[in-house]
């Protein structure tokens, strides 16, 4: 399921960057976005659990 979320949620459908260099840069930015998003969601979930 994680790969599905990453592929469709972060990369978009279709990947709009044209040319290998642009696609490579777009994927790099999407990986960074995903890697920042995951810990933020975990922290948010922990804070909600602690408040309950």
Order of alpha helices (4+ residues) and beta strands (2+ residues): alpha-alpha
